[in-house]
């Protein structure tokens, strides 16, 4: 490709609504152009990146035995009504009607449609396993689209769906996909982590997120540097605290804490470590009748160490709290504690409730909690002596850096990441919902065991930029750069030697299979270099009259601080040696 034949449109300034680096740089580099809120044109330079991402994904999915198809963007609502998602998904699901008043959706994902394909086409266990995938446009009507391609409304995804005869086979298919994903992300050339993720209502441990490491990432990733343990914050656990609980060493005492309504303020006032305090969180669960009216409510008190935060996903797995817990109302709190929030505790309750202690709190002695009286806390509190043992003990907190890894191999660390892929075991959720069965080897109908596997094709370039950029612009990994190498001839229109050398190197690189662009626009060197540094092409060869007189050209990787002089005869070998394998 020659630059004069391509479309290059760079900007000196980012648009005012661009908040994150990737949005700013993709817009300035002419890769995307905003059409509407969360909707972008993929311009030629950006589309080349997307196509390279797609090619890697497609190659590895095919190698793993998946079969490509394409399902419609607009889908009849009847399939979504079968599973109940037409009503449950909320306003993020864009619902439309055709001229006949029939309901349709603009799909954000395709579980229903692919399950319909399976129930029609896969009649026998002999046709299994099967894995269908597509690379297709999606739409999610985000309330607040932002961050460019990081959180747009229209986007491209690779979504795959496996169908198996039983759980054992489904787990084997899951592992095939998990391995394929590692191959895909290795080829992208990005620093990433595959982290254990919560499986939600499905349960089990077969769920992993693929996170590109970036300081601007929205997700917290927990990992152990000394082992292969990694999980997202929702799933992460620390090593269970060692017992037994220490014996009481202090008397329980009501202590004035005027105006100190937080654990941190109380600890500072009393001159004690924050970890000796216990915070009280009050939740409630409701029982409803067939009409959806609340007929009974149960109030719960959760106790966590003062320096810890509640993990809602873990709380939702505590028996009794699985179904839609909520934070208690002020009226419920005052009825049970006789006090407003800020001074709550488990001693001296006005009405009984259920107490769940985090497992770290369960092994504490001589701790501090609210006295259920404004401006007072209780010190020297001990289980068994001062109050009954809790109704339940569970891991209900977020881990913190420095916690011991659950595998016992070191301390946990936390970094930020951007989720760009997810592999997930679905089980029979959709096959049962749509009555999708096949004839098993016992001659009886059975529901498909399913898995789903997604990669954010258009989100990945944005994540790559968040990880790889500097003050001059983007720094692409070789595998997904719009062009792998740019030739920058200085004064090509004025020097036959420069023009001839540039044209010959261009031809040689093309013949060697290098994705090269020759900048023949006649731009001044400063403007030319600034464009390609902004765009982020990883390899650059500069050709000028002065260097040619010395028999050399200049090579510079996008991360190099200075150019390297290379003999004209050696430049092809030098370039290939610097490129990623």
SULRA-V132724 format. One record per residue. N is the residue number from 1. RES is the residue in one small letter. PSI is psi in degrees with one decimal (999 if undefined). OMEGA is omega as a letter, one per 40 degrees, with the letter a starting at -180 (999 if undefined). BURIAL is I if it has 16 or more other C-alpha atoms within 10 Angstrom, else O. Layout:
((N;RES;PSI;OMEGA;BURIAL) (N;RES;PSI;OMEGA;BURIAL))
//
This chain:
((1;x;136.1;i;O) (2;x;140.7;a;O) (3;x;-32.3;a;O) (4;x;-22.7;i;O) (5;x;-16.7;a;O) (6;x;-178.7;i;O) (7;x;112.7;a;O) (8;x;123.2;a;O) (9;x;98.4;a;O) (10;x;155.4;a;I) (11;x;146.9;i;O) (12;x;-31.2;a;O) (13;x;146.8;i;O) (14;x;153.9;i;I) (15;x;155.3;a;O) (16;x;-28.1;a;O) (17;x;-0.4;i;O) (18;x;117.3;a;I) (19;x;-35.8;a;O) (20;x;162.9;a;O) (21;x;-45.8;a;I) (22;x;-40.2;i;I) (23;x;-44.8;i;I) (24;x;-48.9;a;I) (25;x;-36.5;i;I) (26;x;-35.3;i;I) (27;x;-46.5;a;I) (28;x;-34.7;a;I) (29;x;1.5;i;I) (30;x;30.8;a;I) (31;x;-31.9;i;I) (32;x;156.7;i;I) (33;x;124.0;a;I) (34;x;132.6;i;O) (35;x;-38.1;i;O) (36;x;-178.4;a;O) (37;x;113.9;i;O) (38;x;14.9;a;I) (39;x;126.5;a;I) (40;x;145.8;i;I) (41;x;135.2;i;O) (42;x;105.6;a;I) (43;x;165.6;a;I) (44;x;-41.5;a;I) (45;x;-41.7;i;I) (46;x;-35.8;a;I) (47;x;-32.9;i;I) (48;x;-38.5;i;I) (49;x;-46.5;a;I) (50;x;-42.8;a;I) (51;x;-34.3;i;O) (52;x;-38.4;i;I) (53;x;-47.9;a;I) (54;x;-41.3;a;I) (55;x;-42.3;i;O) (56;x;-45.9;i;I) (57;x;-47.0;a;I) (58;x;-44.3;a;I) (59;x;-45.1;a;O) (60;x;-33.6;i;I) (61;x;-43.1;i;I) (62;x;-41.3;i;O) (63;x;-31.0;a;O) (64;x;-0.1;i;I) (65;x;6.5;i;I) (66;x;154.3;a;I) (67;x;127.5;a;I) (68;x;139.8;i;O) (69;x;-178.7;i;O) (70;x;132.0;i;O) (71;x;151.8;a;I) (72;x;149.6;i;O) (73;x;-41.4;i;O) (74;x;123.2;a;I) (75;x;142.6;i;I) (76;x;137.7;a;I) (77;x;-20.6;a;I) (78;x;-34.3;i;O) (79;x;-38.7;i;I) (80;x;-28.6;i;I) (81;x;-30.8;i;O) (82;x;-40.9;a;O) (83;x;-9.1;a;I) (84;x;-3.4;a;O) (85;x;-19.1;i;O) (86;x;-37.0;i;I) (87;x;-31.5;a;O) (88;x;-26.9;a;O) (89;x;-21.3;i;O) (90;x;-167.5;a;O) (91;x;-11.7;i;O) (92;x;-24.9;i;O) (93;x;115.8;a;I) (94;x;115.3;a;I) (95;x;134.9;a;I) (96;x;166.1;i;O) (97;x;146.6;i;O) (98;x;-173.7;a;O) (99;x;-17.5;i;O) (100;x;3.8;i;O) (101;x;14.4;i;O) (102;x;141.5;a;O) (103;x;138.7;i;O) (104;x;166.0;i;I) (105;x;150.1;i;I) (106;x;107.4;a;I) (107;x;135.9;i;I) (108;x;-11.1;a;I) (109;x;166.8;a;I) (110;x;31.5;i;I) (111;x;-43.9;a;I) (112;x;-47.9;a;I) (113;x;-42.1;a;I) (114;x;-32.2;i;I) (115;x;-36.1;i;I) (116;x;-39.9;i;I) (117;x;-45.5;a;O) (118;x;-42.8;a;I) (119;x;-22.4;i;I) (120;x;-35.2;a;O) (121;x;-29.3;a;O) (122;x;95.5;a;I) (123;x;-24.8;a;I) (124;x;154.3;i;I) (125;x;-21.9;a;I) (126;x;-19.7;i;O) (127;x;-1.4;a;O) (128;x;154.4;e;I) (129;x;159.0;i;I) (130;x;143.9;i;I) (131;x;113.2;i;I) (132;x;137.2;i;I) (133;x;159.3;i;I) (134;x;156.6;i;I) (135;x;107.3;a;I) (136;x;155.4;i;I) (137;x;137.9;i;I) (138;x;164.8;i;I) (139;x;128.0;i;I) (140;x;122.1;a;I) (141;x;73.6;a;I) (142;x;138.1;i;I) (143;x;-40.9;a;O) (144;x;79.8;i;O) (145;x;137.8;a;I) (146;x;172.4;i;I) (147;x;29.1;i;I) (148;x;-127.5;a;I) (149;x;-6.5;i;I) (150;x;-35.9;i;I) (151;x;64.9;i;I) (152;x;173.6;i;I) (153;x;-44.0;i;I) (154;x;135.8;a;I) (155;x;167.4;i;I) (156;x;133.8;i;I) (157;x;152.2;i;I) (158;x;117.8;i;I) (159;x;134.6;a;I) (160;x;152.6;a;I) (161;x;123.0;i;I) (162;x;148.2;i;I) (163;x;126.0;a;I) (164;x;165.9;a;I) (165;x;-24.6;a;I) (166;x;176.3;a;I) (167;x;-39.7;a;O) (168;x;-44.9;i;O) (169;x;-37.2;i;I) (170;x;-39.3;i;I) (171;x;-33.6;i;I) (172;x;-41.5;i;O) (173;x;-39.1;i;I) (174;x;-45.4;a;I) (175;x;-34.7;i;O) (176;x;-44.5;i;O) (177;x;-40.3;i;I) (178;x;-39.7;i;I) (179;x;-42.7;i;O) (180;x;-38.3;i;I) (181;x;-39.1;i;I) (182;x;-38.4;i;I) (183;x;-43.3;a;O) (184;x;-49.5;a;I) (185;x;-28.9;i;I) (186;x;-41.5;a;O) (187;x;-28.7;i;I) (188;x;-25.0;i;I) (189;x;25.6;a;O) (190;x;153.8;i;I) (191;x;120.4;a;O) (192;x;166.5;i;I) (193;x;138.7;i;I) (194;x;115.4;a;I) (195;x;142.6;i;I) (196;x;136.4;a;I) (197;x;159.7;i;I) (198;x;139.9;a;I) (199;x;3.3;i;I) (200;x;-142.5;a;O) (201;x;-18.5;a;O) (202;x;-36.4;a;O) (203;x;-179.5;i;O) (204;x;-179.0;a;O) (205;x;4.5;a;O) (206;x;78.4;i;I) (207;x;122.8;i;I) (208;x;139.5;i;I) (209;x;144.1;i;I) (210;x;114.1;a;I) (211;x;125.4;i;I) (212;x;124.1;a;I) (213;x;125.7;i;I) (214;x;139.0;a;I) (215;x;-24.9;a;O) (216;x;5.2;a;O) (217;x;147.3;a;I) (218;x;-21.5;a;O) (219;x;142.3;i;I) (220;x;128.5;a;I) (221;x;128.4;a;I) (222;x;132.1;a;I) (223;x;163.5;i;I) (224;x;116.5;a;I) (225;x;-22.1;a;O) (226;x;0.4;i;O) (227;x;-174.3;a;O) (228;x;13.8;i;O) (229;x;130.7;i;I) (230;x;139.5;i;I) (231;x;157.8;i;I) (232;x;169.9;a;I) (233;x;-33.7;a;I) (234;x;-35.6;a;I) (235;x;-26.1;a;I) (236;x;141.2;i;I) (237;x;153.8;i;I) (238;x;165.1;i;I) (239;x;133.0;a;I) (240;x;139.6;a;O) (241;x;142.6;a;O) (242;x;143.3;i;O) (243;x;-173.9;e;O) (244;x;170.7;i;O) (245;x;135.9;i;O) (246;x;152.5;i;O) (247;x;149.8;i;O) (248;x;138.4;i;I) (249;x;-8.2;a;O) (250;x;153.7;i;O) (251;x;147.0;i;O) (252;x;135.2;a;I) (253;x;134.9;i;O) (254;x;122.9;a;I) (255;x;129.9;i;O) (256;x;133.2;i;I) (257;x;63.6;a;I) (258;x;124.0;i;O) (259;x;6.5;a;O) (260;x;95.4;a;I) (261;x;-2.6;i;I) (262;x;156.7;i;I) (263;x;-39.1;a;I) (264;x;-42.5;i;I) (265;x;-39.8;i;O) (266;x;-44.6;a;I) (267;x;-40.8;i;I) (268;x;-42.7;a;O) (269;x;-42.9;a;O) (270;x;-6.1;i;O) (271;x;40.0;a;O) (272;x;160.3;i;O) (273;x;144.5;i;O) (274;x;-31.4;a;I) (275;x;-4.8;i;I) (276;x;-4.5;i;I) (277;x;158.9;i;I) (278;x;128.0;i;I) (279;x;151.0;a;I) (280;x;124.6;i;I) (281;x;129.4;a;I) (282;x;119.9;i;I) (283;x;171.5;i;I) (284;x;150.1;i;I) (285;x;149.1;a;I) (286;x;141.3;i;I) (287;x;135.6;a;O) (288;x;157.3;i;O) (289;x;-174.9;a;O) (290;x;-24.6;i;O) (291;x;0.3;a;O) (292;x;10.8;i;O) (293;x;141.6;i;O) (294;x;123.7;i;O) (295;x;-18.6;a;O) (296;x;142.2;i;O) (297;x;145.3;i;O) (298;x;127.8;i;I) (299;x;138.9;a;I) (300;x;142.5;i;I) (301;x;119.1;i;I) (302;x;132.4;a;I) (303;x;121.8;i;I) (304;x;154.9;i;I) (305;x;148.0;a;I) (306;x;-25.3;a;I) (307;x;11.2;a;O) (308;x;157.5;i;I) (309;x;148.5;a;O) (310;x;142.1;i;I) (311;x;107.9;a;I) (312;x;-34.1;i;O) (313;x;-43.4;i;I) (314;x;-39.9;i;I) (315;x;-38.4;a;I) (316;x;-8.7;i;I) (317;x;-1.5;i;I) (318;x;129.0;i;I) (319;x;126.4;a;O) (320;x;-22.7;a;O) (321;x;7.1;a;I) (322;x;-30.8;a;O) (323;x;94.0;i;O) (324;x;61.4;i;O) (325;x;160.3;i;I) (326;x;166.0;i;O) (327;x;139.2;a;O) (328;x;152.4;i;I) (329;x;163.5;i;O) (330;x;-37.9;i;O) (331;x;-44.3;i;O) (332;x;-39.3;i;I) (333;x;-46.9;a;I) (334;x;-33.8;i;I) (335;x;-36.9;a;O) (336;x;-28.7;a;I) (337;x;-19.9;a;I) (338;x;25.2;a;I) (339;x;154.7;i;I) (340;x;161.4;i;O) (341;x;150.7;a;I) (342;x;-22.3;a;I) (343;x;27.9;a;I) (344;x;151.9;i;I) (345;x;172.4;a;I) (346;x;0.6;a;I) (347;x;132.7;i;I) (348;x;38.9;a;O) (349;x;147.1;i;I) (350;x;-33.9;i;O) (351;x;146.9;a;O) (352;x;150.7;i;O) (353;x;176.4;i;I) (354;x;132.2;a;I) (355;x;125.9;i;I) (356;x;120.4;i;I) (357;x;132.7;i;I) (358;x;149.0;a;I) (359;x;-22.5;i;I) (360;x;-38.5;i;I) (361;x;-33.0;a;I) (362;x;-20.9;i;I) (363;x;11.3;i;I) (364;x;152.2;i;I) (365;x;151.8;i;I) (366;x;47.5;a;I) (367;x;171.8;a;I) (368;x;134.9;i;I) (369;x;173.0;i;I) (370;x;151.2;a;I) (371;x;5.9;a;I) (372;x;35.3;i;I) (373;x;129.5;a;I) (374;x;135.4;i;I) (375;x;18.7;i;I) (376;x;143.5;i;I) (377;x;166.4;i;I) (378;x;129.8;i;I) (379;x;160.5;i;I) (380;x;35.5;a;I) (381;x;139.0;i;I) (382;x;138.2;i;I) (383;x;147.0;i;I) (384;x;-46.5;a;O) (385;x;-45.8;a;O) (386;x;-18.6;i;O) (387;x;155.6;a;O) (388;x;160.1;i;O) (389;x;151.1;a;O) (390;x;158.1;i;I) (391;x;-30.7;i;O) (392;x;149.2;i;O) (393;x;128.6;a;I) (394;x;159.8;i;I) (395;x;105.3;a;I) (396;x;18.7;a;I) (397;x;160.5;i;I) (398;x;142.0;i;I) (399;x;162.7;i;I) (400;x;155.1;i;I) (401;x;134.5;a;O) (402;x;-15.5;i;O) (403;x;153.0;i;I) (404;x;136.4;i;I) (405;x;142.9;a;I) (406;x;-19.3;i;I) (407;x;0.5;i;O) (408;x;17.0;a;O) (409;x;12.6;i;O) (410;x;-171.6;a;I) (411;x;151.2;i;I) (412;x;144.6;i;I) (413;x;159.4;a;I) (414;x;133.1;i;I) (415;x;169.8;a;I) (416;x;148.1;i;I) (417;x;163.0;i;I) (418;x;119.2;a;I) (419;x;124.0;i;I) (420;x;-3.5;i;I) (421;x;154.8;a;I) (422;x;129.7;i;I) (423;x;138.0;a;I) (424;x;130.6;i;I) (425;x;119.8;a;I) (426;x;-28.9;a;I) (427;x;-136.5;a;I) (428;x;17.1;a;I) (429;x;-48.8;a;O) (430;x;-36.4;i;I) (431;x;-37.9;i;I) (432;x;-41.9;a;I) (433;x;-29.4;a;I) (434;x;11.5;i;I) (435;x;48.2;i;I) (436;x;109.3;a;I) (437;x;163.3;i;I) (438;x;167.2;i;I) (439;x;115.3;a;I) (440;x;173.9;a;I) (441;x;-9.3;i;O) (442;x;5.8;i;O) (443;x;5.8;a;O) (444;x;150.5;i;O) (445;x;143.2;i;O) (446;x;150.0;i;I) (447;x;142.4;i;I) (448;x;139.5;i;I) (449;x;123.0;a;I) (450;x;157.8;i;I) (451;x;155.1;i;I) (452;x;149.6;a;I) (453;x;114.9;a;I) (454;x;148.9;i;I) (455;x;129.1;i;I) (456;x;94.1;a;I) (457;x;-43.8;a;I) (458;x;-16.8;i;I) (459;x;-28.5;a;I) (460;x;-44.3;i;I) (461;x;-38.6;i;I) (462;x;-42.2;i;I) (463;x;-38.9;i;I) (464;x;-39.7;i;I) (465;x;-40.1;i;I) (466;x;-32.9;i;I) (467;x;-29.1;a;I) (468;x;91.0;i;I) (469;x;165.2;i;I) (470;x;-168.4;a;I) (471;x;-16.8;a;O) (472;x;-20.3;i;O) (473;x;-151.3;a;I) (474;x;152.1;i;I) (475;x;94.9;a;I) (476;x;142.1;i;I) (477;x;151.0;a;I) (478;x;-41.3;a;I) (479;x;-28.3;a;I) (480;x;14.5;i;I) (481;x;147.5;i;I) (482;x;-38.5;i;I) (483;x;144.4;a;I) (484;x;-34.0;a;I) (485;x;143.1;i;I) (486;x;134.9;i;I) (487;x;123.8;a;I) (488;x;92.6;i;I) (489;x;128.6;a;I) (490;x;119.5;a;I) (491;x;36.1;a;I) (492;x;-32.1;a;I) (493;x;-9.4;a;O) (494;x;-11.9;a;O) (495;x;118.6;i;O) (496;x;-34.9;a;O) (497;x;-44.2;i;I) (498;x;-45.0;a;I) (499;x;-45.9;a;I) (500;x;-43.0;i;O) (501;x;-42.7;i;I) (502;x;-45.1;a;I) (503;x;-39.8;a;I) (504;x;-43.4;i;O) (505;x;-40.0;i;I) (506;x;-47.8;i;I) (507;x;-41.1;a;O) (508;x;-41.4;i;O) (509;x;-41.9;i;I) (510;x;-43.4;i;O) (511;x;-30.0;a;O) (512;x;1.1;i;O) (513;x;16.2;i;O) (514;x;135.4;i;I) (515;x;93.0;a;I) (516;x;148.0;i;I) (517;x;135.9;i;I) (518;x;119.0;a;I) (519;x;93.1;a;I) (520;x;26.1;a;I) (521;x;-14.4;a;O) (522;x;22.2;i;I) (523;x;154.7;i;I) (524;x;149.8;a;O) (525;x;-44.3;a;O) (526;x;-46.4;i;O) (527;x;-39.6;a;O) (528;x;-48.2;a;I) (529;x;-41.1;a;I) (530;x;-40.8;i;O) (531;x;-49.2;a;I) (532;x;-27.4;i;I) (533;x;-38.2;i;I) (534;x;-47.5;a;I) (535;x;-31.8;i;I) (536;x;19.2;i;I) (537;x;126.9;a;I) (538;x;-25.3;a;I) (539;x;137.7;a;I) (540;x;134.5;i;I) (541;x;123.9;i;I) (542;x;131.5;a;I) (543;x;125.1;i;I) (544;x;160.8;a;I) (545;x;-44.7;a;I) (546;x;-45.4;a;O) (547;x;-34.6;i;I) (548;x;-31.1;i;I) (549;x;-24.8;i;O) (550;x;-2.4;a;O) (551;x;22.1;a;O) (552;x;163.1;i;I) (553;x;171.6;a;I) (554;x;129.0;i;I) (555;x;139.8;i;I) (556;x;125.9;i;I) (557;x;152.9;a;I) (558;x;-26.0;i;I) (559;x;-9.3;a;O) (560;x;145.4;i;O) (561;x;-18.1;a;O) (562;x;160.0;i;O) (563;x;156.5;i;O) (564;x;131.2;i;O) (565;x;130.0;a;I) (566;x;137.3;i;I) (567;x;141.2;a;I) (568;x;-40.5;a;I) (569;x;-20.7;a;O) (570;x;-3.3;a;O) (571;x;-37.8;a;I) (572;x;-46.0;i;I) (573;x;-38.7;a;O) (574;x;-45.2;a;O) (575;x;-47.6;a;I) (576;x;-31.8;i;O) (577;x;-26.4;a;O) (578;x;-13.6;a;O) (579;x;149.9;i;I) (580;x;140.8;a;O) (581;x;999;999;O))
//
